[in-house]
């Protein structure tokens, strides 16, 4: 019975655990305490504590968004809490792993509960195809990572007891290990699974994908590049170029999308390109820039997905052309849309603004063609966000939508406060993200 309670806890216990983990991680980062424990090679350093804090905050948001599963009569509530609990444990160990083997194991384990959530609570028949894409891309990215783990264990056994130990790495081995992080971030070329998964996932699944799962790619890149002291080489320059110009291409793709969730998903690919650039630069300012981008993107993208979900509840569709005129029917919701679009454009006050400004400064010394590409990403991001706001909030309401207004629950506005409120106020606590 105790094992059942551990694996399938109630919503109240899950919420209590998330709040407790949040307080612990914030306290350890604020007091500059670094905890190292032999269990699962755990190490709570400054970089990991910030992402663990984000993880527990967003898990509390997921529990709040999926609270109705616990009181539903479908009988799937226990499976939902089980998926959330397994995901919480696997992500916690991944973010604090000080051992390459455990980093790989729980890095890949986190895909399973998210895939089950897409299969069980996805709203369309295409959710099976989305699950297949996510599984195939995850496995293809995990195989080179696993080969790197085997190589490290063959070179020295001490690697399994500390990720910071020095190992003679070749460029091909490092590049193969980084493929897993490029898929999880994801970066252009490895991103095809993300829009499909977002479109088919429920609100809870989208929050987990955008706010939590994408950050696992960032922590893997950080552990392998920064803590290994991987120098700026031809591979680094190639990945930086892929992050910058891949962001340009995905920004252009956003103009062709009709589904609001698909637009938000493609915009995440551009934002994660900034994270890749910051990590591959491999200095203290760049690491802080990538960390602040991951945290800011976690708050803002989750809030945007919450707005897209509320809009689909109101009009019954996520199409830009069906959601027209929401500013006339729901002016309060329109104000939240304006705040979300402004924050997604990386305007101050937002952590994304600080990140993009720092990356532009870092790229100036590596060529104007990279700096110009990033400035083009910033411009295109502003254009397609304004396009989304104009299409959804202005104009006459779509004639096919009923005239009856849906009463939005207080839980919906609490979700928006939890995402956008932290997205704005986190700008005032920049010292918390100075992990070096």
C-alpha positions as a Markdown table, in Angstrom:
| # | Residue | x | y | z |
|---|---|---|---|---|
| 1 | Unk | 0.0 | 0.0 | 0.0 |
| 2 | Unk | 2.9 | 2.3 | 0.8 |
| 3 | Unk | 4.4 | 1.7 | -2.6 |
| 4 | Unk | 1.0 | 2.6 | -4.3 |
| 5 | Unk | 0.9 | 5.9 | -2.3 |
| 6 | Unk | 4.5 | 6.7 | -3.3 |
| 7 | Unk | 4.0 | 6.1 | -7.0 |
| 8 | Unk | 0.4 | 7.4 | -7.2 |
| 9 | Unk | 0.0 | 10.2 | -4.7 |
| 10 | Unk | -3.0 | 12.5 | -4.4 |
| 11 | Unk | -3.1 | 16.0 | -5.8 |
| 12 | Unk | -2.7 | 17.6 | -2.4 |
| 13 | Unk | 0.4 | 15.6 | -1.6 |
| 14 | Unk | 1.9 | 16.4 | -5.1 |
| 15 | Unk | 1.2 | 20.2 | -4.5 |
| 16 | Unk | 2.8 | 20.0 | -1.1 |
| 17 | Unk | 5.9 | 18.2 | -2.4 |
| 18 | Unk | 6.3 | 20.8 | -5.2 |
| 19 | Unk | 6.1 | 23.7 | -2.8 |
| 20 | Unk | 8.6 | 22.0 | -0.5 |
| 21 | Unk | 11.0 | 21.3 | -3.3 |
| 22 | Unk | 10.7 | 24.9 | -4.5 |
| 23 | Unk | 11.5 | 26.3 | -1.0 |
| 24 | Unk | 14.5 | 24.0 | -0.6 |
| 25 | Unk | 16.0 | 24.8 | -4.0 |
| 26 | Unk | 15.5 | 28.6 | -3.7 |
| 27 | Unk | 17.0 | 28.5 | -0.1 |
| 28 | Unk | 20.1 | 26.5 | -1.3 |
| 29 | Unk | 20.7 | 28.9 | -4.2 |
| 30 | Unk | 20.1 | 32.0 | -2.0 |
| 31 | Unk | 22.5 | 30.8 | 0.7 |
| 32 | Unk | 25.1 | 29.6 | -1.8 |
| 33 | Unk | 25.0 | 26.1 | -0.4 |
| 34 | Unk | 26.3 | 23.3 | -2.7 |
| 35 | Unk | 25.1 | 19.9 | -1.7 |
| 36 | Unk | 26.7 | 16.8 | -3.0 |
| 37 | Unk | 25.2 | 13.4 | -2.2 |
| 38 | Unk | 26.2 | 9.9 | -3.4 |
| 39 | Unk | 22.6 | 8.9 | -4.0 |
| 40 | Unk | 22.1 | 9.0 | -7.8 |
| 41 | Unk | 25.3 | 11.1 | -8.0 |
| 42 | Unk | 23.3 | 14.2 | -6.9 |
| 43 | Unk | 24.9 | 17.6 | -6.8 |
| 44 | Unk | 22.9 | 20.8 | -6.2 |
| 45 | Unk | 25.1 | 23.5 | -7.7 |
| 46 | Unk | 24.0 | 27.0 | -8.5 |
| 47 | Unk | 23.0 | 26.4 | -12.1 |
| 48 | Unk | 21.1 | 23.3 | -11.2 |
| 49 | Unk | 19.3 | 25.0 | -8.2 |
| 50 | Unk | 17.9 | 27.7 | -10.5 |
| 51 | Unk | 16.5 | 25.1 | -12.9 |
| 52 | Unk | 15.2 | 23.0 | -10.0 |
| 53 | Unk | 13.4 | 26.0 | -8.7 |
| 54 | Unk | 11.8 | 26.6 | -12.1 |
| 55 | Unk | 10.9 | 22.9 | -12.3 |
| 56 | Unk | 9.1 | 22.8 | -9.0 |
| 57 | Unk | 7.2 | 26.1 | -9.7 |
| 58 | Unk | 6.0 | 24.8 | -13.0 |
| 59 | Unk | 5.1 | 21.4 | -11.6 |
| 60 | Unk | 2.8 | 23.3 | -9.1 |
| 61 | Unk | 1.3 | 25.1 | -12.2 |
| 62 | Unk | 0.8 | 21.7 | -13.9 |
| 63 | Unk | -0.9 | 20.3 | -10.8 |
| 64 | Unk | -3.1 | 23.4 | -10.6 |
| 65 | Unk | -4.0 | 23.1 | -14.4 |
| 66 | Unk | -4.8 | 19.4 | -14.1 |
| 67 | Unk | -6.6 | 19.6 | -10.8 |
| 68 | Unk | -9.9 | 18.6 | -12.5 |
| 69 | Unk | -8.4 | 15.1 | -13.3 |
| 70 | Unk | -8.4 | 14.3 | -9.6 |
| 71 | Unk | -12.2 | 14.9 | -9.2 |
| 72 | Unk | -13.3 | 13.6 | -12.6 |
| 73 | Unk | -15.3 | 10.4 | -12.9 |
| 74 | Unk | -13.3 | 9.0 | -15.8 |
| 75 | Unk | -10.9 | 7.1 | -13.5 |
| 76 | Unk | -7.8 | 8.5 | -15.2 |
| 77 | Unk | -6.9 | 10.8 | -12.3 |
| 78 | Unk | -4.7 | 8.3 | -10.6 |
| 79 | Unk | -2.7 | 7.8 | -13.8 |
| 80 | Unk | -2.3 | 11.6 | -14.3 |
| 81 | Unk | -0.9 | 12.0 | -10.8 |
| 82 | Unk | 1.4 | 9.0 | -11.4 |
| 83 | Unk | 2.8 | 10.5 | -14.6 |
| 84 | Unk | 3.4 | 13.8 | -12.8 |
| 85 | Unk | 5.1 | 12.1 | -9.9 |
| 86 | Unk | 7.4 | 10.0 | -12.1 |
| 87 | Unk | 8.2 | 13.1 | -14.2 |
| 88 | Unk | 9.0 | 15.1 | -11.1 |
| 89 | Unk | 11.4 | 12.5 | -9.7 |
| 90 | Unk | 13.2 | 11.9 | -13.1 |
| 91 | Unk | 13.6 | 15.6 | -13.8 |
| 92 | Unk | 14.9 | 16.3 | -10.3 |
| 93 | Unk | 17.6 | 13.7 | -10.7 |
| 94 | Unk | 18.5 | 14.9 | -14.2 |
| 95 | Unk | 18.9 | 18.5 | -13.1 |
| 96 | Unk | 21.0 | 17.6 | -10.1 |
| 97 | Unk | 23.0 | 14.7 | -11.6 |
| 98 | Unk | 26.7 | 14.7 | -11.0 |
| 99 | Unk | 27.2 | 11.4 | -12.8 |
| 100 | Unk | 27.0 | 10.9 | -16.6 |
| 101 | Unk | 25.3 | 7.6 | -16.4 |
| 102 | Unk | 22.4 | 8.8 | -14.2 |
| 103 | Unk | 22.2 | 11.9 | -16.3 |
| 104 | Unk | 21.6 | 9.8 | -19.4 |
| 105 | Unk | 19.2 | 7.3 | -17.7 |
| 106 | Unk | 16.8 | 9.9 | -16.2 |
| 107 | Unk | 17.3 | 12.3 | -19.2 |
| 108 | Unk | 15.6 | 9.7 | -21.4 |
| 109 | Unk | 13.2 | 8.4 | -18.7 |
| 110 | Unk | 11.5 | 11.8 | -18.6 |
| 111 | Unk | 10.2 | 11.2 | -22.1 |
| 112 | Unk | 7.9 | 8.3 | -21.0 |
| 113 | Unk | 5.4 | 10.1 | -18.7 |
| 114 | Unk | 5.2 | 13.0 | -21.2 |
| 115 | Unk | 4.4 | 10.6 | -24.0 |
| 116 | Unk | 1.8 | 8.8 | -21.9 |
| 117 | Unk | 0.1 | 12.2 | -21.1 |
| 118 | Unk | 0.0 | 13.0 | -24.9 |
| 119 | Unk | -1.5 | 9.5 | -25.6 |
| 120 | Unk | -4.1 | 9.6 | -22.8 |
| 121 | Unk | -5.1 | 13.2 | -22.8 |
| 122 | Unk | -4.4 | 14.4 | -26.3 |
| 123 | Unk | -7.5 | 15.8 | -28.0 |
| 124 | Unk | -7.0 | 14.5 | -31.6 |
| 125 | Unk | -6.4 | 11.1 | -33.3 |
| 126 | Unk | -3.0 | 12.5 | -34.6 |
| 127 | Unk | -1.6 | 12.2 | -31.0 |
| 128 | Unk | -0.3 | 8.7 | -31.9 |
| 129 | Unk | 1.8 | 10.2 | -34.7 |
| 130 | Unk | 3.1 | 12.9 | -32.4 |
| 131 | Unk | 4.1 | 10.3 | -29.8 |
| 132 | Unk | 5.9 | 8.4 | -32.5 |
| 133 | Unk | 7.8 | 11.5 | -33.6 |
| 134 | Unk | 8.8 | 12.3 | -30.1 |
| 135 | Unk | 9.9 | 8.7 | -29.4 |
| 136 | Unk | 11.9 | 8.3 | -32.6 |
| 137 | Unk | 13.7 | 11.7 | -32.2 |
| 138 | Unk | 14.4 | 11.0 | -28.6 |
| 139 | Unk | 15.9 | 7.5 | -29.3 |
| 140 | Unk | 17.9 | 8.8 | -32.3 |
| 141 | Unk | 19.4 | 11.6 | -30.1 |
| 142 | Unk | 19.9 | 9.2 | -27.1 |
| 143 | Unk | 22.0 | 6.6 | -29.0 |
| 144 | Unk | 25.0 | 8.9 | -29.6 |
| 145 | Unk | 24.7 | 10.1 | -26.0 |
| 146 | Unk | 24.7 | 6.5 | -24.8 |
| 147 | Unk | 27.8 | 5.7 | -26.9 |
| 148 | Unk | 29.5 | 8.7 | -25.3 |
| 149 | Unk | 28.6 | 7.2 | -21.9 |
| 150 | Unk | 30.2 | 3.9 | -22.9 |
| 151 | Unk | 33.3 | 5.7 | -24.2 |
| 152 | Unk | 33.7 | 7.5 | -20.9 |
| 153 | Unk | 33.3 | 4.3 | -18.9 |
| 154 | Unk | 35.9 | 2.6 | -21.1 |
| 155 | Unk | 38.4 | 5.5 | -20.7 |
| 156 | Unk | 38.1 | 5.9 | -16.9 |
| 157 | Unk | 35.8 | 4.3 | -14.3 |
| 158 | Unk | 36.0 | 7.4 | -12.1 |
| 159 | Unk | 33.8 | 9.2 | -14.6 |
| 160 | Unk | 30.8 | 7.4 | -13.2 |
| 161 | Unk | 31.3 | 9.1 | -9.9 |
| 162 | Unk | 31.8 | 12.7 | -11.0 |
| 163 | Unk | 30.9 | 14.5 | -14.2 |
| 164 | Unk | 33.7 | 17.1 | -13.6 |
| 165 | Unk | 36.5 | 14.6 | -13.9 |
| 166 | Unk | 38.9 | 15.2 | -16.8 |
| 167 | Unk | 38.6 | 12.8 | -19.8 |
| 168 | Unk | 40.4 | 13.0 | -23.1 |
| 169 | Unk | 37.5 | 13.7 | -25.5 |
| 170 | Unk | 37.7 | 13.7 | -29.2 |
| 171 | Unk | 35.6 | 16.2 | -31.2 |
| 172 | Unk | 33.4 | 13.5 | -32.7 |
| 173 | Unk | 32.6 | 12.0 | -29.3 |
| 174 | Unk | 31.6 | 15.4 | -27.9 |
| 175 | Unk | 29.5 | 16.2 | -30.9 |
| 176 | Unk | 27.7 | 12.8 | -30.6 |
| 177 | Unk | 26.9 | 13.4 | -27.0 |
| 178 | Unk | 25.6 | 16.9 | -27.7 |
| 179 | Unk | 23.0 | 15.5 | -30.2 |
| 180 | Unk | 20.8 | 14.4 | -27.3 |
| 181 | Unk | 20.8 | 18.0 | -26.0 |
| 182 | Unk | 20.1 | 19.4 | -29.4 |
| 183 | Unk | 17.1 | 17.2 | -29.8 |
| 184 | Unk | 15.7 | 18.1 | -26.3 |
| 185 | Unk | 16.3 | 21.8 | -26.6 |
| 186 | Unk | 15.4 | 21.6 | -29.6 |
| 187 | Unk | 17.5 | 23.3 | -32.3 |
| 188 | Unk | 16.5 | 23.8 | -35.9 |
| 189 | Unk | 16.8 | 20.5 | -37.8 |
| 190 | Unk | 16.1 | 18.5 | -34.6 |
| 191 | Unk | 12.8 | 20.3 | -33.8 |
| 192 | Unk | 10.2 | 18.5 | -36.0 |
| 193 | Unk | 8.8 | 16.5 | -33.0 |
| 194 | Unk | 8.1 | 19.6 | -30.8 |
| 195 | Unk | 5.3 | 21.4 | -32.8 |
| 196 | Unk | 3.5 | 18.0 | -33.4 |
| 197 | Unk | 3.7 | 17.2 | -29.7 |
| 198 | Unk | 2.5 | 20.6 | -28.6 |
| 199 | Unk | -0.5 | 20.6 | -31.0 |
| 200 | Unk | -1.7 | 17.2 | -29.8 |
| 201 | Unk | -0.9 | 17.7 | -26.1 |
| 202 | Unk | -3.3 | 19.1 | -23.5 |
| 203 | Unk | -2.5 | 22.2 | -21.6 |
| 204 | Unk | -0.7 | 20.3 | -18.9 |
| 205 | Unk | 1.4 | 18.5 | -21.5 |
| 206 | Unk | 2.3 | 21.7 | -23.2 |
| 207 | Unk | 3.5 | 23.3 | -19.9 |
| 208 | Unk | 5.7 | 20.3 | -19.2 |
| 209 | Unk | 7.1 | 20.3 | -22.7 |
| 210 | Unk | 7.9 | 24.0 | -22.9 |
| 211 | Unk | 8.7 | 24.8 | -19.3 |
| 212 | Unk | 10.5 | 21.6 | -18.1 |
| 213 | Unk | 11.4 | 19.1 | -20.9 |
| 214 | Unk | 13.2 | 21.7 | -23.0 |
| 215 | Unk | 15.4 | 22.7 | -20.0 |
| 216 | Unk | 16.8 | 19.2 | -19.8 |
| 217 | Unk | 18.5 | 19.8 | -23.1 |
| 218 | Unk | 20.0 | 23.0 | -21.6 |
| 219 | Unk | 21.3 | 21.2 | -18.5 |
| 220 | Unk | 22.8 | 18.4 | -20.6 |
| 221 | Unk | 24.6 | 21.0 | -22.8 |
| 222 | Unk | 25.8 | 22.8 | -19.7 |
| 223 | Unk | 27.2 | 19.7 | -18.0 |
| 224 | Unk | 29.1 | 18.5 | -21.2 |
| 225 | Unk | 30.3 | 21.9 | -22.5 |
| 226 | Unk | 30.8 | 24.2 | -19.5 |
| 227 | Unk | 31.8 | 21.8 | -16.8 |
| 228 | Unk | 34.1 | 19.8 | -19.2 |
| 229 | Unk | 35.8 | 23.1 | -20.2 |
| 230 | Unk | 35.1 | 22.4 | -23.9 |
| 231 | Unk | 36.9 | 25.2 | -25.7 |
| 232 | Unk | 35.5 | 27.4 | -28.5 |
| 233 | Unk | 36.3 | 25.3 | -31.7 |
| 234 | Unk | 35.0 | 24.8 | -35.2 |
| 235 | Unk | 32.2 | 22.6 | -33.8 |
| 236 | Unk | 31.2 | 25.4 | -31.4 |
| 237 | Unk | 31.1 | 27.9 | -34.2 |
| 238 | Unk | 29.0 | 25.5 | -36.3 |
| 239 | Unk | 26.5 | 25.0 | -33.5 |
| 240 | Unk | 26.4 | 28.8 | -32.8 |
| 241 | Unk | 25.6 | 29.4 | -36.5 |
| 242 | Unk | 22.9 | 26.7 | -36.4 |
| 243 | Unk | 21.3 | 28.3 | -33.3 |
| 244 | Unk | 21.3 | 31.8 | -34.9 |
| 245 | Unk | 20.2 | 31.0 | -38.4 |
| 246 | Unk | 17.9 | 28.2 | -37.3 |
| 247 | Unk | 16.1 | 30.8 | -35.3 |
| 248 | Unk | 15.7 | 32.9 | -38.4 |
| 249 | Unk | 14.2 | 30.0 | -40.3 |
| 250 | Unk | 11.8 | 29.1 | -37.6 |
| 251 | Unk | 10.7 | 32.7 | -37.2 |
| 252 | Unk | 9.8 | 32.7 | -40.9 |
| 253 | Unk | 7.9 | 29.4 | -40.5 |
| 254 | Unk | 5.8 | 31.1 | -37.8 |
| 255 | Unk | 4.2 | 33.3 | -40.5 |
| 256 | Unk | 2.9 | 30.3 | -42.3 |
| 257 | Unk | 1.2 | 28.7 | -39.2 |
| 258 | Unk | -2.5 | 29.0 | -38.5 |
| 259 | Unk | -2.7 | 27.1 | -35.2 |
| 260 | Unk | -1.7 | 29.4 | -32.3 |
| 261 | Unk | -0.1 | 26.5 | -30.3 |
| 262 | Unk | 2.1 | 25.7 | -33.4 |
| 263 | Unk | 3.2 | 29.3 | -33.6 |
| 264 | Unk | 4.2 | 29.3 | -29.9 |
| 265 | Unk | 6.0 | 26.0 | -30.4 |
| 266 | Unk | 8.1 | 27.3 | -33.3 |
| 267 | Unk | 8.9 | 30.5 | -31.4 |
| 268 | Unk | 10.4 | 28.3 | -28.6 |
| 269 | Unk | 12.8 | 26.9 | -31.2 |
| 270 | Unk | 14.1 | 30.4 | -31.8 |
| 271 | Unk | 14.4 | 31.2 | -28.1 |
| 272 | Unk | 16.3 | 28.0 | -27.4 |
| 273 | Unk | 18.8 | 28.9 | -30.2 |
| 274 | Unk | 19.8 | 31.8 | -27.9 |
| 275 | Unk | 20.4 | 29.3 | -25.1 |
| 276 | Unk | 22.6 | 27.2 | -27.4 |
| 277 | Unk | 24.7 | 30.3 | -28.3 |
| 278 | Unk | 25.2 | 31.2 | -24.7 |
| 279 | Unk | 26.3 | 27.7 | -23.7 |
| 280 | Unk | 28.7 | 27.3 | -26.6 |
| 281 | Unk | 30.3 | 30.6 | -25.9 |
| 282 | Unk | 31.4 | 29.1 | -22.5 |
| 283 | Unk | 32.1 | 32.0 | -20.3 |
| 284 | Unk | 30.5 | 33.4 | -17.2 |
| 285 | Unk | 28.4 | 36.0 | -18.9 |
| 286 | Unk | 27.2 | 33.7 | -21.6 |
| 287 | Unk | 26.2 | 31.0 | -19.1 |
| 288 | Unk | 24.2 | 33.5 | -17.1 |
| 289 | Unk | 22.5 | 34.7 | -20.4 |
| 290 | Unk | 21.5 | 31.1 | -21.3 |
| 291 | Unk | 20.2 | 30.4 | -17.8 |
| 292 | Unk | 18.1 | 33.6 | -17.7 |
| 293 | Unk | 16.7 | 32.8 | -21.2 |
| 294 | Unk | 15.7 | 29.3 | -20.1 |
| 295 | Unk | 13.9 | 30.6 | -17.0 |
| 296 | Unk | 12.2 | 33.5 | -18.8 |
| 297 | Unk | 11.1 | 31.2 | -21.6 |
| 298 | Unk | 9.7 | 28.7 | -19.1 |
| 299 | Unk | 7.4 | 31.3 | -17.6 |
| 300 | Unk | 6.4 | 33.1 | -20.7 |
| 301 | Unk | 5.8 | 30.1 | -23.0 |
| 302 | Unk | 3.7 | 28.4 | -20.4 |
| 303 | Unk | 1.6 | 31.5 | -20.0 |
| 304 | Unk | 1.2 | 31.7 | -23.8 |
| 305 | Unk | 0.0 | 28.1 | -24.0 |
| 306 | Unk | -2.4 | 28.8 | -21.1 |
| 307 | Unk | -3.8 | 31.7 | -23.2 |
| 308 | Unk | -4.1 | 29.5 | -26.3 |
| 309 | Unk | -6.0 | 26.9 | -24.2 |
| 310 | Unk | -8.4 | 29.5 | -22.8 |
| 311 | Unk | -8.9 | 30.9 | -26.3 |
| 312 | Unk | -9.8 | 27.5 | -27.7 |
| 313 | Unk | -12.3 | 27.0 | -24.8 |
| 314 | Unk | -13.9 | 30.3 | -25.7 |
| 315 | Unk | -14.3 | 29.9 | -29.4 |
| 316 | Unk | -13.8 | 26.2 | -29.8 |
| 317 | Unk | -10.8 | 26.4 | -32.1 |
| 318 | Unk | -7.1 | 27.4 | -32.0 |
| 319 | Unk | -7.1 | 28.9 | -35.5 |
| 320 | Unk | -6.0 | 32.5 | -35.9 |
| 321 | Unk | -9.0 | 33.3 | -38.1 |
| 322 | Unk | -11.6 | 31.7 | -35.9 |
| 323 | Unk | -10.3 | 33.4 | -32.7 |
| 324 | Unk | -10.7 | 36.9 | -34.3 |
| 325 | Unk | -12.5 | 39.6 | -32.2 |
| 326 | Unk | -11.6 | 38.2 | -28.8 |
| 327 | Unk | -10.8 | 41.8 | -27.7 |
| 328 | Unk | -14.4 | 42.8 | -28.2 |
| 329 | Unk | -15.9 | 39.8 | -26.4 |
| 330 | Unk | -13.3 | 39.2 | -23.6 |
| 331 | Unk | -11.4 | 42.5 | -23.0 |
| 332 | Unk | -9.8 | 41.2 | -19.8 |
| 333 | Unk | -8.4 | 38.2 | -21.6 |
| 334 | Unk | -7.3 | 40.5 | -24.4 |
| 335 | Unk | -5.2 | 42.4 | -21.8 |
| 336 | Unk | -3.5 | 39.1 | -20.8 |
| 337 | Unk | -2.8 | 38.4 | -24.5 |
| 338 | Unk | -1.2 | 41.8 | -24.8 |
| 339 | Unk | 1.1 | 41.1 | -21.8 |
| 340 | Unk | 2.0 | 37.7 | -23.1 |
| 341 | Unk | 2.8 | 38.9 | -26.6 |
| 342 | Unk | 4.9 | 41.8 | -25.2 |
| 343 | Unk | 6.9 | 39.4 | -23.0 |
| 344 | Unk | 7.3 | 36.8 | -25.8 |
| 345 | Unk | 8.8 | 39.6 | -27.9 |
| 346 | Unk | 11.5 | 39.9 | -25.3 |
| 347 | Unk | 10.7 | 43.5 | -24.3 |
| 348 | Unk | 11.6 | 44.8 | -20.9 |
| 349 | Unk | 10.8 | 43.8 | -18.2 |
| 350 | Unk | 11.6 | 40.3 | -19.1 |
| 351 | Unk | 14.5 | 38.0 | -18.7 |
| 352 | Unk | 14.5 | 37.2 | -22.4 |
| 353 | Unk | 15.4 | 40.9 | -23.1 |
| 354 | Unk | 18.5 | 40.6 | -20.9 |
| 355 | Unk | 19.4 | 37.4 | -22.6 |
| 356 | Unk | 19.2 | 38.6 | -26.1 |
| 357 | Unk | 21.0 | 41.8 | -25.3 |
| 358 | Unk | 23.8 | 39.8 | -23.7 |
| 359 | Unk | 24.1 | 37.4 | -26.6 |
| 360 | Unk | 24.2 | 40.3 | -29.1 |
| 361 | Unk | 27.1 | 41.8 | -27.2 |
| 362 | Unk | 28.9 | 38.4 | -27.1 |
| 363 | Unk | 28.5 | 37.8 | -30.8 |
| 364 | Unk | 29.9 | 41.2 | -31.8 |
| 365 | Unk | 33.4 | 39.8 | -31.4 |
| 366 | Unk | 32.7 | 36.8 | -33.6 |
| 367 | Unk | 31.5 | 38.5 | -36.7 |
| 368 | Unk | 28.8 | 40.8 | -37.9 |
| 369 | Unk | 27.0 | 38.0 | -39.8 |
| 370 | Unk | 26.2 | 36.2 | -36.6 |
| 371 | Unk | 25.2 | 39.4 | -34.8 |
| 372 | Unk | 23.1 | 40.4 | -37.8 |
| 373 | Unk | 21.3 | 37.1 | -37.8 |
| 374 | Unk | 20.4 | 37.4 | -34.2 |
| 375 | Unk | 19.1 | 40.9 | -34.7 |
| 376 | Unk | 17.0 | 39.5 | -37.6 |
| 377 | Unk | 15.5 | 36.9 | -35.2 |
| 378 | Unk | 14.6 | 39.7 | -32.7 |
| 379 | Unk | 12.9 | 41.7 | -35.5 |
| 380 | Unk | 11.0 | 38.7 | -36.9 |
| 381 | Unk | 9.9 | 37.7 | -33.4 |
| 382 | Unk | 8.3 | 41.1 | -32.8 |
| 383 | Unk | 6.6 | 41.0 | -36.2 |
| 384 | Unk | 4.9 | 37.6 | -35.8 |
| 385 | Unk | 3.9 | 38.3 | -32.2 |
| 386 | Unk | 2.2 | 41.5 | -33.3 |
| 387 | Unk | 0.6 | 39.5 | -36.1 |
| 388 | Unk | -0.8 | 36.9 | -33.7 |
| 389 | Unk | -2.2 | 39.7 | -31.4 |
| 390 | Unk | -3.7 | 41.6 | -34.3 |
| 391 | Unk | -5.4 | 38.5 | -35.8 |
| 392 | Unk | -6.8 | 37.2 | -32.5 |
| 393 | Unk | -7.9 | 40.3 | -30.8 |
| 394 | Unk | -9.0 | 42.7 | -33.5 |
| 395 | Unk | -11.7 | 42.6 | -36.1 |
| 396 | Unk | -15.3 | 41.2 | -36.0 |
| 397 | Unk | -15.8 | 37.9 | -34.2 |
| 398 | Unk | -16.0 | 34.8 | -36.4 |
| 399 | Unk | -19.6 | 34.2 | -37.5 |
| 400 | Unk | -19.4 | 30.5 | -36.8 |
| 401 | Unk | -18.8 | 31.1 | -33.1 |
| 402 | Unk | -21.8 | 31.2 | -30.8 |
| 403 | Unk | -22.8 | 34.5 | -29.1 |
| 404 | Unk | -22.9 | 33.0 | -25.6 |
| 405 | Unk | -20.0 | 34.1 | -23.5 |
| 406 | Unk | -18.1 | 31.5 | -21.5 |
| 407 | Unk | -17.4 | 32.4 | -17.9 |
| 408 | Unk | -13.7 | 31.9 | -17.2 |
| 409 | Unk | -12.9 | 30.3 | -13.9 |
| 410 | Unk | -10.7 | 31.8 | -11.2 |
| 411 | Unk | -8.3 | 28.9 | -11.6 |
| 412 | Unk | -7.6 | 30.0 | -15.2 |
| 413 | Unk | -6.6 | 33.5 | -14.1 |
| 414 | Unk | -4.5 | 32.0 | -11.3 |
| 415 | Unk | -2.6 | 30.0 | -13.9 |
| 416 | Unk | -1.9 | 33.2 | -15.8 |
| 417 | Unk | -0.7 | 35.0 | -12.7 |
| 418 | Unk | 1.6 | 32.1 | -11.8 |
| 419 | Unk | 3.2 | 32.3 | -15.3 |
| 420 | Unk | 3.2 | 36.0 | -16.3 |
| 421 | Unk | 3.5 | 37.3 | -12.7 |
| 422 | Unk | 6.8 | 35.4 | -12.2 |
| 423 | Unk | 7.9 | 36.3 | -15.8 |
| 424 | Unk | 7.7 | 40.0 | -15.0 |
| 425 | Unk | 8.9 | 40.0 | -11.4 |
| 426 | Unk | 11.9 | 37.7 | -12.0 |
| 427 | Unk | 13.5 | 40.6 | -13.9 |
| 428 | Unk | 13.9 | 42.3 | -10.5 |
| 429 | Unk | 16.0 | 39.4 | -9.1 |
| 430 | Unk | 18.8 | 39.1 | -11.7 |
| 431 | Unk | 21.3 | 38.2 | -9.0 |
| 432 | Unk | 19.5 | 34.9 | -8.5 |
| 433 | Unk | 20.6 | 33.9 | -12.0 |
| 434 | Unk | 24.2 | 34.8 | -11.6 |
| 435 | Unk | 25.4 | 31.3 | -11.1 |
| 436 | Unk | 29.1 | 31.8 | -11.7 |
